[in-house]
Amino acid sequence: MSFTPETIAAVDAAITSRRSIRAFLPTPVARETIEQILTVAARAPSGTNTQPWKVTVLTGDAKARLSAAIQAAYDDPVQRAAHSEEYAYYPTEWQSPYIDRRRKVGWDLYGLLGIAKTDKARMHAQHGRNYDFFGAPVGLIFTIDRVMQQGSWLDYGMFLQNIMVAARARGLDTCPQAAFTQWHRIIATQLQLPDAEMVVCGMSLGHADPAAVENTLVTDREPVAGFTRFLT
């Protein structure tokens, strides 16, 4: 199959316009559209076609119940201390350039929102917006069978990227959220997940709020020369 320059431009635009959106409009997203996105995303490659992804789509009351349960625990210091991630998403010891990039995106976001470095209450509130899926009408929770190993998590990343790109192609936006992993026990209870399933992450899906200042954040990317070697 060959692609025209217009097709190439459309694919590139769907990829490069993807951003982590942190404020959504309440505009509903049709179930048919969600199913289309997931159907496209399921074409992601996976080792020997194992297709390790499992998705729970949350809207309406179901989404509200999960958000309320997590928010209550998040706002209670005692409960918050009792919950921890099941897997390490970030390194235990940070080093440059990764810590520098992490700090920059954090302070860039807080700068847009007018949150000072000493304003712990507003930082707490902003982080807590994760658990309302940033106001998006659709929340996605991704799980994987515990029997699957590291290779399947690589496959899972490609599936998640496909969802985000397919959403952009339909004029929708997303925010992938590792913030949900701390609350895997609450999620498992609320969604009645089997013990064999492990929470991978969450994701917000909907229409970006064009008036929200946090949605103007565009993160930096290294040029190709910064992460690539060409050997001949």
MDAnalysis code that builds the backbone (N, CA, C; Angstrom):
import MDAnalysis as mda
import numpy as np

u = mda.Universe.empty(696, n_residues=232, atom_resindex=np.repeat(np.arange(232), 3), trajectory=True)
u.add_TopologyAttr("name", ["N", "CA", "C"] * 232)
u.add_TopologyAttr("resid", np.arange(1, 233))
u.add_TopologyAttr("resname", ["MET", "SER", "PHE", "THR", "PRO", "GLU", "THR", "ILE", "ALA", "ALA", "VAL", "ASP", "ALA", "ALA", "ILE", "THR", "SER", "ARG", "ARG", "SER", "ILE", "ARG", "ALA", "PHE", "LEU", "PRO", "THR", "PRO", "VAL", "ALA", "ARG", "GLU", "THR", "ILE", "GLU", "GLN", "ILE", "LEU", "THR", "VAL", "ALA", "ALA", "ARG", "ALA", "PRO", "SER", "GLY", "THR", "ASN", "THR", "GLN", "PRO", "TRP", "LYS", "VAL", "THR", "VAL", "LEU", "THR", "GLY", "ASP", "ALA", "LYS", "ALA", "ARG", "LEU", "SER", "ALA", "ALA", "ILE", "GLN", "ALA", "ALA", "TYR", "ASP", "ASP", "PRO", "VAL", "GLN", "ARG", "ALA", "ALA", "HIS", "SER", "GLU", "GLU", "TYR", "ALA", "TYR", "TYR", "PRO", "THR", "GLU", "TRP", "GLN", "SER", "PRO", "TYR", "ILE", "ASP", "ARG", "ARG", "ARG", "LYS", "VAL", "GLY", "TRP", "ASP", "LEU", "TYR", "GLY", "LEU", "LEU", "GLY", "ILE", "ALA", "LYS", "THR", "ASP", "LYS", "ALA", "ARG", "MET", "HIS", "ALA", "GLN", "HIS", "GLY", "ARG", "ASN", "TYR", "ASP", "PHE", "PHE", "GLY", "ALA", "PRO", "VAL", "GLY", "LEU", "ILE", "PHE", "THR", "ILE", "ASP", "ARG", "VAL", "MET", "GLN", "GLN", "GLY", "SER", "TRP", "LEU", "ASP", "TYR", "GLY", "MET", "PHE", "LEU", "GLN", "ASN", "ILE", "MET", "VAL", "ALA", "ALA", "ARG", "ALA", "ARG", "GLY", "LEU", "ASP", "THR", "CYS", "PRO", "GLN", "ALA", "ALA", "PHE", "THR", "GLN", "TRP", "HIS", "ARG", "ILE", "ILE", "ALA", "THR", "GLN", "LEU", "GLN", "LEU", "PRO", "ASP", "ALA", "GLU", "MET", "VAL", "VAL", "CYS", "GLY", "MET", "SER", "LEU", "GLY", "HIS", "ALA", "ASP", "PRO", "ALA", "ALA", "VAL", "GLU", "ASN", "THR", "LEU", "VAL", "THR", "ASP", "ARG", "GLU", "PRO", "VAL", "ALA", "GLY", "PHE", "THR", "ARG", "PHE", "LEU", "THR"])
u.atoms.positions = np.array([
    [0.844, -1.192, 0.000],
    [0.000, 0.000, 0.000],
    [0.880, 1.243, 0.000],
    [0.607, 2.154, -0.910],
    [1.340, 3.412, -0.953],
    [0.449, 4.530, -0.429],
    [1.076, 5.549, 0.148],
    [0.336, 6.660, 0.715],
    [0.659, 7.943, -0.028],
    [-0.339, 8.766, -0.187],
    [-0.148, 10.062, -0.816],
    [0.491, 11.025, 0.187],
    [1.072, 12.119, -0.297],
    [1.597, 13.117, 0.639],
    [0.537, 13.605, 1.622],
    [-0.713, 13.689, 1.188],
    [-1.791, 14.131, 2.072],
    [-2.037, 13.123, 3.192],
    [-1.970, 11.833, 2.839],
    [-2.157, 10.796, 3.853],
    [-1.019, 10.814, 4.860],
    [0.195, 10.944, 4.354],
    [1.356, 11.008, 5.242],
    [1.227, 12.193, 6.190],
    [0.823, 13.336, 5.654],
    [0.670, 14.533, 6.482],
    [-0.402, 14.335, 7.552],
    [-1.481, 13.635, 7.191],
    [-2.560, 13.402, 8.156],
    [-2.093, 12.493, 9.290],
    [-1.350, 11.441, 8.944],
    [-0.831, 10.532, 9.966],
    [0.150, 11.271, 10.876],
    [1.068, 12.020, 10.263],
    [2.039, 12.777, 11.053],
    [1.345, 13.777, 11.973],
    [0.297, 14.419, 11.471],
    [-0.421, 15.409, 12.275],
    [-1.099, 14.756, 13.473],
    [-1.662, 13.573, 13.277],
    [-2.314, 12.878, 14.386],
    [-1.303, 12.523, 15.467],
    [-0.080, 12.173, 15.060],
    [0.965, 11.815, 16.033],
    [1.509, 13.054, 16.721],
    [1.899, 14.053, 15.940],
    [2.597, 15.204, 16.510],
    [1.670, 16.158, 17.256],
    [0.364, 16.081, 17.003],
    [-0.569, 16.951, 17.733],
    [-1.036, 16.321, 19.039],
    [-0.621, 15.085, 19.300],
    [-0.992, 14.440, 20.558],
    [-0.277, 15.122, 21.717],
    [-1.036, 15.522, 22.709],
    [-0.496, 16.103, 23.933],
    [-1.277, 15.558, 25.124],
    [-0.680, 15.657, 26.286],
    [-1.389, 15.268, 27.505],
    [-2.281, 16.426, 27.919],
    [-3.574, 16.267, 27.724],
    [-4.556, 17.313, 28.008],
    [-5.030, 17.166, 29.454],
    [-5.049, 18.292, 30.170],
    [-5.385, 18.253, 31.600],
    [-6.627, 19.058, 31.947],
    [-7.443, 19.355, 30.941],
    [-8.748, 19.984, 31.180],
    [-9.624, 19.667, 29.973],
    [-10.768, 19.037, 30.230],
    [-11.658, 18.593, 29.166],
    [-13.023, 19.253, 29.285],
    [-13.703, 19.338, 28.158],
    [-15.101, 19.748, 28.140],
    [-15.971, 18.550, 28.518],
    [-17.177, 18.790, 29.031],
    [-18.065, 17.681, 29.388],
    [-18.750, 17.035, 28.179],
    [-18.460, 17.509, 26.990],
    [-19.098, 16.991, 25.771],
    [-18.990, 15.473, 25.696],
    [-20.106, 14.750, 25.592],
    [-20.042, 13.279, 25.555],
    [-19.302, 12.770, 24.321],
    [-18.763, 11.577, 24.453],
    [-18.154, 10.864, 23.334],
    [-18.992, 9.610, 23.089],
    [-19.441, 9.427, 21.874],
    [-20.321, 8.305, 21.556],
    [-19.617, 6.970, 21.763],
    [-20.360, 5.996, 22.254],
    [-19.784, 4.662, 22.438],
    [-19.243, 4.125, 21.114],
    [-19.929, 4.396, 20.031],
    [-19.466, 3.936, 18.722],
    [-18.072, 4.479, 18.408],
    [-17.826, 5.740, 18.767],
    [-16.516, 6.337, 18.527],
    [-15.455, 5.659, 19.383],
    [-15.768, 5.402, 20.634],
    [-14.819, 4.711, 21.516],
    [-14.493, 3.332, 20.963],
    [-15.498, 2.619, 20.511],
    [-15.280, 1.289, 19.949],
    [-14.428, 1.355, 18.681],
    [-14.638, 2.379, 17.854],
    [-13.815, 2.544, 16.661],
    [-12.351, 2.756, 17.044],
    [-12.124, 3.612, 18.026],
    [-10.755, 3.892, 18.476],
    [-10.082, 2.616, 18.978],
    [-10.789, 1.851, 19.783],
    [-10.212, 0.628, 20.341],
    [-9.995, -0.432, 19.265],
    [-10.870, -0.463, 18.274],
    [-10.700, -1.412, 17.168],
    [-9.430, -1.101, 16.385],
    [-9.215, 0.180, 16.103],
    [-7.990, 0.589, 15.412],
    [-6.770, 0.292, 16.281],
    [-6.850, 0.646, 17.561],
    [-5.708, 0.474, 18.463],
    [-5.307, -0.983, 18.602],
    [-6.267, -1.884, 18.505],
    [-5.989, -3.310, 18.670],
    [-5.137, -3.895, 17.551],
    [-4.873, -3.093, 16.506],
    [-3.946, -3.533, 15.463],
    [-2.496, -3.352, 15.891],
    [-2.253, -2.917, 17.113],
    [-0.889, -2.808, 17.624],
    [-0.208, -4.171, 17.586],
    [1.091, -4.197, 17.313],
    [1.798, -5.477, 17.310],
    [1.964, -6.015, 18.724],
    [2.001, -7.316, 18.841],
    [2.302, -7.950, 20.124],
    [2.997, -9.269, 19.846],
    [3.916, -9.635, 20.717],
    [4.699, -10.853, 20.522],
    [3.821, -12.067, 20.335],
    [3.997, -12.756, 19.226],
    [3.200, -13.937, 18.841],
    [1.693, -13.681, 18.955],
    [1.321, -12.429, 18.719],
    [-0.095, -12.025, 18.699],
    [-0.810, -12.302, 20.021],
    [-0.111, -12.088, 21.130],
    [-0.715, -12.354, 22.444],
    [-1.780, -11.335, 22.830],
    [-1.680, -10.088, 22.303],
    [-2.678, -9.056, 22.578],
    [-2.983, -8.961, 24.089],
    [-2.026, -8.482, 24.880],
    [-2.160, -8.563, 26.336],
    [-3.052, -7.506, 26.975],
    [-3.629, -6.621, 26.192],
    [-4.372, -5.498, 26.757],
    [-5.796, -5.862, 27.169],
    [-6.234, -5.251, 28.253],
    [-7.616, -5.341, 28.730],
    [-8.043, -3.929, 29.122],
    [-9.240, -3.530, 28.733],
    [-9.680, -2.149, 28.912],
    [-11.041, -2.107, 29.609],
    [-11.164, -1.241, 30.591],
    [-12.468, -0.913, 31.189],
    [-12.778, 0.531, 30.844],
    [-13.906, 0.746, 30.166],
    [-14.340, 2.086, 29.769],
    [-15.350, 2.592, 30.795],
    [-15.086, 3.766, 31.342],
    [-15.931, 4.326, 32.386],
    [-16.560, 5.638, 31.938],
    [-17.872, 5.725, 32.092],
    [-18.591, 6.972, 31.843],
    [-19.641, 7.126, 32.944],
    [-20.254, 8.296, 33.008],
    [-21.397, 8.498, 33.910],
    [-21.127, 8.130, 35.352],
    [-22.075, 7.431, 35.951],
    [-22.006, 7.086, 37.369],
    [-20.823, 6.180, 37.696],
    [-20.499, 5.270, 36.786],
    [-19.383, 4.358, 37.036],
    [-18.078, 5.132, 37.187],
    [-17.868, 6.101, 36.329],
    [-16.667, 6.931, 36.420],
    [-16.693, 7.778, 37.689],
    [-17.851, 8.339, 38.007],
    [-17.983, 9.181, 39.194],
    [-17.696, 8.400, 40.470],
    [-18.173, 7.157, 40.543],
    [-17.950, 6.342, 41.744],
    [-16.463, 6.054, 41.944],
    [-15.772, 5.695, 40.873],
    [-14.343, 5.421, 40.995],
    [-13.595, 6.686, 41.393],
    [-13.914, 7.796, 40.753],
    [-13.248, 9.060, 41.066],
    [-13.449, 9.432, 42.532],
    [-14.674, 9.298, 43.022],
    [-14.967, 9.668, 44.410],
    [-14.208, 8.781, 45.394],
    [-14.123, 7.491, 45.102],
    [-13.439, 6.567, 46.002],
    [-11.948, 6.872, 46.081],
    [-11.341, 7.136, 44.937],
    [-9.909, 7.451, 44.936],
    [-9.662, 8.806, 45.574],
    [-10.490, 9.793, 45.244],
    [-10.299, 11.138, 45.778],
    [-10.380, 11.143, 47.301],
    [-11.295, 10.370, 47.861],
    [-11.427, 10.315, 49.316],
    [-10.150, 9.786, 49.961],
    [-9.566, 8.756, 49.353],
    [-8.324, 8.199, 49.890],
    [-7.159, 9.165, 49.683],
    [-7.134, 9.807, 48.540],
    [-6.055, 10.754, 48.221],
    [-6.044, 11.941, 49.175],
    [-7.207, 12.403, 49.568],
    [-7.307, 13.573, 50.439],
    [-7.084, 13.249, 51.920],
    [-7.013, 11.984, 52.259],
    [-6.803, 11.560, 53.643],
    [-5.348, 11.095, 53.792],
    [-4.513, 11.813, 54.541],
    [-3.095, 11.447, 54.640],
    [-2.857, 10.022, 55.126],
    [-3.690, 9.550, 56.043],
    [-3.515, 8.194, 56.559],
    [-3.800, 7.167, 55.476],
    [-4.922, 7.349, 54.788],
    [-5.254, 6.425, 53.708],
    [-4.233, 6.507, 52.568],
    [-3.826, 7.724, 52.248],
    [-2.876, 7.900, 51.148],
    [-1.581, 7.131, 51.424],
    [-1.122, 7.160, 52.660],
    [0.113, 6.470, 53.020],
    [-0.026, 4.959, 52.946],
    [-1.263, 4.475, 53.000],
    [-1.495, 3.023, 52.975],
    [-1.552, 2.455, 51.569],
    [-1.475, 3.316, 50.558],
    [-1.572, 2.862, 49.167],
    [-0.263, 3.142, 48.443],
    [0.215, 2.151, 47.717],
    [1.446, 2.319, 46.954],
    [1.331, 1.593, 45.616],
    [2.186, 1.974, 44.683],
    [2.165, 1.380, 43.345],
    [2.590, -0.087, 43.396],
    [2.047, -0.855, 42.467],
    [2.434, -2.264, 42.365],
    [3.702, -2.457, 41.552],
    [4.033, -1.504, 40.724],
    [5.253, -1.618, 39.931],
    [5.924, -0.252, 39.869],
    [7.217, -0.244, 39.650],
    [7.982, 1.001, 39.604],
    [7.885, 1.605, 38.209],
    [7.191, 2.737, 38.116],
    [7.102, 3.433, 36.844],
    [8.342, 4.291, 36.634],
    [8.799, 4.935, 37.700],
    [9.951, 5.827, 37.626],
    [11.164, 5.191, 38.308],
    [12.365, 5.668, 37.990],
    [13.565, 5.133, 38.636],
    [13.599, 5.471, 40.125],
    [14.240, 4.641, 40.913],
    [14.383, 4.925, 42.338],
    [15.470, 5.962, 42.576],
    [16.421, 6.066, 41.664],
    [17.471, 7.077, 41.752],
    [17.497, 7.848, 40.434],
    [17.163, 9.126, 40.505],
    [17.095, 9.953, 39.309],
    [18.477, 10.472, 38.930],
    [18.687, 10.660, 37.642],
    [19.916, 11.287, 37.162],
    [19.594, 12.119, 35.922],
    [20.509, 12.982, 35.568],
    [20.357, 13.819, 34.383],
    [20.527, 12.944, 33.134],
    [19.779, 13.199, 32.049],
    [18.908, 14.349, 31.798],
    [17.454, 14.129, 32.230],
    [17.150, 12.945, 32.781],
    [15.759, 12.591, 33.041],
    [15.148, 13.441, 34.143],
    [15.895, 13.667, 35.212],
    [15.365, 14.481, 36.301],
    [15.174, 15.925, 35.846],
    [16.044, 16.395, 34.944],
    [15.919, 17.769, 34.449],
    [14.653, 17.932, 33.619],
    [14.364, 16.961, 32.776],
    [13.147, 17.014, 31.959],
    [11.908, 16.924, 32.842],
    [11.967, 16.068, 33.847],
    [10.826, 15.901, 34.763],
    [10.526, 17.205, 35.492],
    [11.574, 17.827, 36.022],
    [11.381, 19.073, 36.758],
    [10.843, 20.169, 35.841],
    [11.384, 20.237, 34.622],
    [10.964, 21.296, 33.714],
    [9.484, 21.210, 33.381],
    [9.001, 20.014, 33.052],
    [7.594, 19.903, 32.684],
    [6.709, 20.200, 33.893],
    [7.150, 19.807, 35.066],
    [6.366, 20.084, 36.264],
    [6.248, 21.574, 36.535],
    [7.372, 22.273, 36.487],
    [7.336, 23.702, 36.789],
    [6.739, 24.502, 35.648],
    [6.878, 24.019, 34.410],
    [6.198, 24.683, 33.289],
    [4.684, 24.636, 33.483],
    [4.173, 23.454, 33.895],
    [2.732, 23.316, 34.119],
    [2.281, 24.190, 35.279],
    [2.997, 24.107, 36.404],
    [2.603, 24.901, 37.571],
    [2.739, 26.392, 37.296],
    [3.722, 26.761, 36.466],
    [3.864, 28.164, 36.109],
    [2.657, 28.680, 35.348],
    [2.160, 27.887, 34.411],
    [0.969, 28.277, 33.665],
    [-0.231, 28.451, 34.593],
    [-0.307, 27.597, 35.604],
    [-1.438, 27.613, 36.532],
    [-1.242, 28.595, 37.683],
    [-0.064, 29.226, 37.751],
    [0.199, 30.175, 38.826],
    [0.383, 29.517, 40.171],
    [0.899, 28.286, 40.179],
    [1.115, 27.563, 41.432],
    [2.582, 27.709, 41.828],
    [2.840, 28.323, 42.976],
    [4.201, 28.528, 43.458],
    [4.781, 27.230, 44.014],
    [6.106, 27.171, 44.055],
    [6.785, 25.960, 44.532],
    [6.436, 25.629, 45.979],
    [6.054, 26.633, 46.752],
    [5.739, 26.406, 48.165],
    [4.248, 26.159, 48.414],
    [3.453, 26.220, 47.356],
    [1.998, 26.099, 47.522],
    [1.584, 24.635, 47.455],
    [1.814, 23.928, 48.550],
    [1.556, 22.490, 48.589],
    [0.066, 22.161, 48.427],
    [-0.801, 23.023, 48.954],
    [-2.240, 22.755, 48.869],
    [-2.706, 22.762, 47.415],
    [-2.257, 23.750, 46.633],
    [-2.677, 23.818, 45.234],
    [-2.016, 22.716, 44.411],
    [-0.797, 22.343, 44.752],
    [-0.163, 21.204, 44.079],
    [-0.963, 19.934, 44.317],
    [-1.365, 19.748, 45.563],
    [-2.167, 18.571, 45.922],
    [-3.475, 18.561, 45.137],
    [-4.132, 19.707, 45.065],
    [-5.410, 19.794, 44.358],
    [-5.227, 19.543, 42.863],
    [-4.174, 20.092, 42.282],
    [-3.944, 19.891, 40.857],
    [-3.668, 18.432, 40.546],
    [-2.830, 17.792, 41.353],
    [-2.562, 16.369, 41.133],
    [-3.836, 15.554, 41.306],
    [-4.667, 15.952, 42.248],
    [-5.915, 15.231, 42.493],
    [-6.876, 15.273, 41.327],
    [-6.718, 16.227, 40.430],
    [-7.594, 16.306, 39.262],
    [-7.410, 15.094, 38.339],
    [-6.275, 14.411, 38.487],
    [-6.102, 13.157, 37.752],
    [-7.280, 12.215, 37.988],
    [-7.753, 12.188, 39.238],
    [-8.708, 11.160, 39.636],
    [-10.135, 11.479, 39.223],
    [-10.341, 12.679, 38.706],
    [-11.596, 13.032, 38.040],
    [-11.407, 12.959, 36.530],
    [-10.315, 12.331, 36.110],
    [-9.982, 12.246, 34.684],
    [-9.986, 13.638, 34.050],
    [-9.548, 14.631, 34.836],
    [-9.448, 16.020, 34.371],
    [-10.754, 16.522, 33.743],
    [-11.874, 16.004, 34.233],
    [-13.171, 16.438, 33.743],
    [-13.605, 15.794, 32.442],
    [-12.836, 14.850, 31.932],
    [-13.196, 14.177, 30.677],
    [-14.442, 13.324, 30.876],
    [-15.270, 13.173, 29.851],
    [-16.469, 12.347, 29.976],
    [-16.181, 10.854, 29.953],
    [-14.980, 10.482, 29.515],
    [-14.617, 9.066, 29.406],
    [-13.317, 8.808, 30.149],
    [-13.329, 7.811, 31.010],
    [-12.116, 7.349, 31.669],
    [-11.829, 5.923, 31.248],
    [-10.577, 5.633, 31.009],
    [-10.163, 4.285, 30.625],
    [-9.196, 3.753, 31.680],
    [-9.418, 2.528, 32.096],
    [-8.494, 1.845, 32.996],
    [-7.962, 0.618, 32.261],
    [-6.630, 0.509, 32.226],
    [-5.983, -0.572, 31.493],
    [-5.384, -1.578, 32.467],
    [-5.612, -2.841, 32.188],
    [-5.089, -3.903, 33.045],
    [-4.423, -4.967, 32.189],
    [-3.625, -5.806, 32.862],
    [-2.900, -6.870, 32.177],
    [-2.871, -8.095, 33.086],
    [-2.901, -9.265, 32.514],
    [-2.788, -10.485, 33.302],
    [-1.407, -10.551, 33.938],
    [-1.366, -10.883, 35.210],
    [-0.103, -10.927, 35.939],
    [0.887, -11.927, 35.368],
    [0.405, -12.914, 34.651],
    [1.294, -13.924, 34.087],
    [2.172, -13.350, 32.985],
    [1.761, -12.223, 32.391],
    [2.506, -11.644, 31.277],
    [3.757, -10.925, 31.787],
    [4.808, -10.947, 30.962],
    [6.102, -10.425, 31.378],
    [6.450, -9.120, 30.655],
    [7.698, -8.684, 30.790],
    [8.117, -7.362, 30.350],
    [7.845, -7.103, 28.873],
    [8.023, -8.118, 28.037],
    [7.765, -7.934, 26.610],
    [6.339, -7.517, 26.328],
    [5.400, -8.049, 27.096],
    [3.995, -7.702, 26.896],
    [3.712, -6.262, 27.292],
    [4.504, -5.725, 28.225],
    [4.343, -4.326, 28.590],
    [4.831, -3.424, 27.458],
    [5.846, -3.868, 26.717],
    [6.255, -3.124, 25.522],
    [5.115, -3.110, 24.512],
    [4.493, -4.264, 24.310],
    [3.348, -4.346, 23.403],
    [2.237, -3.404, 23.866],
    [2.026, -3.358, 25.162],
    [0.955, -2.538, 25.729],
    [1.168, -1.054, 25.413],
    [2.436, -0.626, 25.468],
    [2.735, 0.771, 25.162],
    [2.339, 1.142, 23.747],
    [2.544, 0.213, 22.819],
    [2.159, 0.484, 21.429],
    [0.642, 0.563, 21.288],
    [-0.064, -0.262, 22.039],
    [-1.525, -0.214, 22.050],
    [-2.020, 1.129, 22.591],
    [-1.418, 1.591, 23.688],
    [-1.814, 2.872, 24.268],
    [-1.556, 4.021, 23.292],
    [-0.419, 3.994, 22.638],
    [-0.126, 5.035, 21.656],
    [-1.136, 5.009, 20.515],
    [-1.508, 3.822, 20.071],
    [-2.521, 3.722, 19.009],
    [-3.841, 4.364, 19.421],
    [-4.233, 4.165, 20.671],
    [-5.472, 4.784, 21.161],
    [-5.371, 6.300, 21.057],
    [-4.257, 6.846, 21.496],
    [-4.111, 8.300, 21.521],
    [-4.066, 8.891, 20.115],
    [-3.411, 8.196, 19.194],
    [-3.334, 8.687, 17.815],
    [-4.693, 8.550, 17.123],
    [-5.366, 7.422, 17.341],
    [-6.693, 7.231, 16.740],
    [-7.685, 8.257, 17.291],
    [-7.540, 8.617, 18.549],
    [-8.395, 9.658, 19.132],
    [-8.141, 10.997, 18.451],
    [-6.878, 11.335, 18.243],
    [-6.555, 12.603, 17.576],
    [-7.149, 12.643, 16.174],
    [-7.105, 11.516, 15.472],
    [-7.651, 11.476, 14.118],
    [-9.136, 11.802, 14.105],
    [-9.799, 11.630, 15.241],
    [-11.238, 11.896, 15.355],
    [-11.524, 13.198, 16.093],
    [-10.506, 14.034, 16.238],
    [-10.688, 15.326, 16.877],
    [-10.789, 15.265, 18.388],
    [-10.356, 14.164, 18.980],
    [-10.420, 13.989, 20.427],
    [-9.020, 14.077, 21.024],
    [-8.979, 14.238, 22.329],
    [-7.703, 14.319, 23.038],
    [-7.685, 13.346, 24.200],
    [-6.487, 13.142, 24.734],
    [-6.289, 12.146, 25.783],
    [-5.262, 12.639, 26.790],
    [-5.194, 11.946, 27.904],
    [-4.093, 12.105, 28.849],
    [-3.806, 10.740, 29.460],
    [-2.680, 10.127, 29.125],
    [-2.324, 8.858, 29.770],
    [-1.878, 9.143, 31.204],
    [-2.299, 8.293, 32.154],
    [-2.128, 8.638, 33.568],
    [-1.612, 7.472, 34.401],
    [-0.320, 7.532, 34.711],
    [0.248, 6.561, 35.644],
    [-0.185, 6.864, 37.075],
    [-0.767, 8.044, 37.294],
    [-1.200, 8.433, 38.643],
    [-2.183, 7.442, 39.246],
    [-2.871, 6.690, 38.417],
    [-3.859, 5.741, 38.931],
    [-3.220, 4.501, 39.567],
    [-1.957, 4.233, 39.271],
    [-1.381, 2.961, 39.722],
    [-1.285, 2.863, 41.238],
    [-1.139, 3.997, 41.929],
    [-1.083, 3.955, 43.393],
    [-2.362, 3.394, 43.991],
    [-3.456, 3.527, 43.274],
    [-4.771, 3.191, 43.826],
    [-5.317, 1.887, 43.258],
    [-4.408, 0.970, 42.942],
    [-4.826, -0.268, 42.267],
    [-5.795, -1.095, 43.108],
    [-5.672, -1.036, 44.435],
    [-6.591, -1.823, 45.264],
    [-8.003, -1.245, 45.225],
    [-8.103, 0.078, 45.255],
    [-9.417, 0.708, 45.129],
    [-10.001, 0.430, 43.751],
    [-9.189, 0.543, 42.728],
    [-9.658, 0.284, 41.361],
    [-10.136, -1.150, 41.226],
    [-9.373, -2.086, 41.766],
    [-9.755, -3.502, 41.667],
    [-11.098, -3.750, 42.335],
    [-11.336, -3.103, 43.477],
    [-12.609, -3.269, 44.186],
    [-13.751, -2.633, 43.407],
    [-13.553, -1.401, 42.976],
    [-14.613, -0.682, 42.267],
    [-14.983, -1.352, 40.945],
    [-13.985, -1.852, 40.225],
    [-14.234, -2.439, 38.908],
    [-14.409, -3.948, 38.964],
    [-14.320, -4.505, 40.168],
    [-14.473, -5.948, 40.364],
    [-13.505, -6.719, 39.460],
    [-12.247, -6.309, 39.522],
    [-11.224, -6.972, 38.717],
    [-10.838, -8.309, 39.346],
    [-10.562, -9.308, 38.549],
    [-10.069, -10.578, 39.107],
    [-8.673, -10.395, 39.680],
    [-8.303, -11.234, 40.637],
    [-6.984, -11.126, 41.270],
    [-5.854, -11.273, 40.257],
    [-6.117, -11.932, 39.152],
    [-5.076, -12.196, 38.157],
    [-4.752, -10.973, 37.305],
    [-5.535, -9.893, 37.448],
    [-5.300, -8.706, 36.627],
    [-4.600, -7.612, 37.422],
    [-3.676, -6.934, 36.753],
    [-2.882, -5.873, 37.349],
    [-3.173, -4.559, 36.626],
    [-3.309, -3.473, 37.372],
    [-3.570, -2.162, 36.781],
    [-2.297, -1.632, 36.127],
    [-2.394, -1.260, 34.856],
    [-1.267, -0.695, 34.113],
    [-1.258, 0.820, 34.226],
    [-2.385, 1.456, 33.925],
    [-2.508, 2.918, 33.993],
    [-3.950, 3.295, 33.703],
    [-4.226, 4.582, 33.723],
    [-5.515, 5.101, 33.301],
    [-5.334, 6.048, 32.131],
    [-6.437, 6.532, 31.595],
    [-6.369, 7.507, 30.514],
    [-7.674, 8.291, 30.456],
    [-7.548, 9.599, 30.275],
    [-8.706, 10.461, 30.049],
    [-8.921, 10.598, 28.553],
    [-10.190, 10.658, 28.147],
    [-10.530, 10.758, 26.725],
    [-11.706, 11.711, 26.558],
    [-11.568, 12.670, 25.659],
    [-12.665, 13.598, 25.407],
    [-12.222, 14.756, 24.545],
    [-12.960, 15.851, 24.646],
    [-12.662, 17.062, 23.896],
    [-11.906, 18.039, 24.796],
    [-10.742, 18.487, 24.356],
    [-9.955, 19.434, 25.143],
    [-10.713, 20.738, 25.333],
    [-10.576, 21.323, 26.521],
    [-11.144, 22.642, 26.792],
    [-10.193, 23.690, 26.215],
    [-10.586, 24.394, 25.152],
    [-9.673, 25.344, 24.512],
    [-9.384, 26.569, 25.361],
    [-10.188, 26.800, 26.396],
    [-10.002, 27.971, 27.241],
    [-9.090, 27.702, 28.436],
    [-8.716, 26.444, 28.655],
    [-7.912, 26.077, 29.826],
    [-6.439, 26.361, 29.571],
    [-5.827, 27.166, 30.418],
    [-4.437, 27.574, 30.196],
    [-3.483, 26.385, 30.250],
    [-3.799, 25.364, 31.076],
    [-2.909, 24.213, 31.168],
    [-2.806, 23.450, 29.850],
    [-3.808, 23.617, 28.987],
    [-3.777, 22.928, 27.696],
    [-2.905, 23.628, 26.664],
    [-2.309, 24.746, 27.045],
    [-1.360, 25.407, 26.147],
    [0.047, 24.850, 26.316],
    [0.244, 23.997, 27.305],
    [1.571, 23.433, 27.544],
    [1.973, 22.502, 26.398],
    [3.114, 22.776, 25.812],
    [3.703, 21.901, 24.791],
    [5.095, 21.529, 25.279],
    [5.321, 20.257, 25.529],
    [6.595, 19.818, 26.087],
    [7.670, 19.732, 25.011],
    [8.913, 19.880, 25.448],
    [10.046, 19.810, 24.535],
    [10.315, 18.375, 24.105],
    [10.942, 18.231, 22.956],
    [11.427, 16.932, 22.502],
    [12.859, 17.078, 22.009],
    [13.657, 16.081, 22.301],
    [15.036, 16.060, 21.819],
    [15.045, 15.941, 20.299],
    [15.971, 16.614, 19.623],
    [16.120, 16.394, 18.183],
    [16.652, 14.992, 17.926],
    [16.456, 14.508, 16.728],
    [16.900, 13.153, 16.367],
    [18.364, 12.946, 16.717],
    [19.184, 13.947, 16.466],
    [20.619, 13.826, 16.735],
    [20.911, 13.601, 18.211],
    [19.962, 13.973, 19.075],
    [20.175, 13.833, 20.507],
    [19.970, 12.425, 21.035],
    [19.304, 11.573, 20.270],
    [19.054, 10.209, 20.771],
    [19.337, 9.116, 19.747],
    [19.971, 9.471, 18.622],
    [20.162, 8.502, 17.545],
    [21.611, 8.439, 17.083],
    [22.069, 7.235, 16.784],
    [23.358, 7.026, 16.111],
    [23.082, 6.359, 14.763],
    [23.741, 6.808, 13.728],
    [23.675, 6.179, 12.431],
    [25.024, 5.534, 12.144],
    [25.020, 4.230, 11.971],
    [26.258, 3.491, 11.685],
    [26.212, 2.961, 10.262],
    [27.301, 3.131, 9.545],
    [27.379, 2.602, 8.171],
    [28.615, 1.732, 8.011],
])
